[in-house]
Amino acid sequence: MKKIIQWAVVVLFIIGIFMLGRCSGSKNVNQQVLSNSLIVKEIAELASLEVQGNASIKRSNVENSGEWTDNLKRVFAENTIWVTVPYTAKYGVDVNDQNFSVSQKDKLITVNLPAPSLLSYELQLNKMETANKKGWLMFSDDETYTDVQKKLYETSREQLTNNPQYLEQCKEKIRNIIATYYAPLKYDVEVKFGNESPKRLKLN
């Protein structure tokens, strides 16, 4: 709810600025849009990318080697566990005064932002699905499930943290929203993430 209210304020602000500019034709209004780094910062912070999916893990003491010892273990001592948990991950930029700036040179506006990262990651354990296969001599062990869940969280979070596809989608989402903000003005705009080269935006 808080995020929705923040977005509403940003949208109303943008609409108000552009309506005022159209009515008055004032160059000062356009300059206010250009130099208002606070609203650009707010846009970048709110333009997070949410990703949902399923994280899965399998742990087994059976190697499926076909050896007679492996087959014997399968009958008496197998301990195989499958766990699948839905997750929600959010990517965005963690903006502060040191890693953010909006600068203007002639007809070019440059927006400097930190590189996007995984801001939050949550496993929906209330929707967890589990299955197990045990040998005759094996019994249920809650500690094993707890250990598997911990390993699942660590490995799946690491995979998402370094997921280039989602990180690039987050950048593109931020670029598109900033482009929408500056679109009514006759200026070129580029966005730079971290140490990457700046990318010129297409303003419709």
Secondary structure, DSSP 4 states (H G I P E B T S, - for coil): -HHHHHHHHHHHHHHHHHHHHHHH--HHHHHHHHH-HHHHHHHHHH--EEEEEEEEEEE-S------HHHHHHHHHT-EEEEEEEEEEEEEE----TTT-EEEEETTEEEEEEPPPEEEEEEE-GGG-EEEEEE-TT----HHHHHHHHHHHHHHHHHHHHT-HHHHHHHHHHHHHHHHHHHTTSS-EEEEEETTSPPEE----
